[in-house]
Every structure is written in C-alpha cells, then in structure tokens.
Amino acid sequence: MNFILTIIIGFILITYLYNLLVNKRKRETFIQAGKKWDGIVNELSRRK
C-alpha cells in the first residue's frame, strides 16, 4: 500500500514539475517576443 502511494505521489510530483517547466519556457518565449515587438514599434515610431 505504501509503495503504491509513493508511486502516485511521485507521478503527481513529476507531472507538476514538467508543467511548471513548460509554462516557464512559454512565458520566457512570450517575453522575448514582446521585447522584439517593442523594438519594431519603436523603430517605426522613429521613422514617422
């Protein structure tokens, strides 16, 4: 019984950490894209 409980808790923990890492990577990608667009907008504003 304890072995099964340990496996279930381990599986939940691994799933949680995986989702955390994926969300962190997505967030970093969105931040980088936002910085890129800010640069484009600034360049276009200067050209006006």
C-alpha positions as CSV (number, residue, x, y, z in Angstrom):
1,M,0.0,0.0,0.0
2,N,2.8,2.4,0.9
3,F,4.6,1.6,-2.3
4,I,1.6,2.4,-4.5
5,L,1.0,5.7,-2.5
6,T,4.7,6.6,-3.1
7,I,4.4,5.9,-6.8
8,I,1.2,8.0,-7.1
9,I,2.8,10.9,-5.2
10,G,6.0,10.7,-7.3
11,F,3.9,10.7,-10.6
12,I,2.0,13.7,-9.4
13,L,5.2,15.5,-8.5
14,I,6.9,14.7,-11.8
15,T,3.8,15.9,-13.7
16,Y,3.7,19.1,-11.7
17,L,7.4,19.9,-12.3
18,Y,7.0,19.1,-16.0
19,N,4.1,21.6,-16.3
20,L,6.0,24.2,-14.3
21,L,9.0,23.9,-16.7
22,V,6.8,24.1,-19.8
23,N,4.9,27.1,-18.5
24,K,8.2,28.9,-17.6
25,R,9.5,28.2,-21.1
26,K,6.3,29.6,-22.7
27,R,6.4,32.7,-20.5
28,E,10.1,33.4,-21.5
29,T,9.2,33.0,-25.2
30,F,6.3,35.4,-24.9
31,I,8.5,37.9,-23.0
32,Q,11.2,37.7,-25.8
33,A,8.6,38.1,-28.5
34,G,7.2,41.2,-26.6
35,K,10.7,42.7,-26.5
36,K,11.1,42.1,-30.2
37,W,7.8,43.8,-31.0
38,D,8.7,46.7,-28.7
39,G,11.8,47.2,-30.7
40,I,9.9,47.1,-34.0
41,V,7.3,49.6,-32.7
42,N,10.0,52.0,-31.5
43,E,11.7,51.8,-34.9
44,L,8.5,52.5,-36.8
45,S,7.7,55.4,-34.4
46,R,11.1,57.0,-35.1
47,R,10.6,56.7,-38.9
48,K,7.3,58.6,-38.7
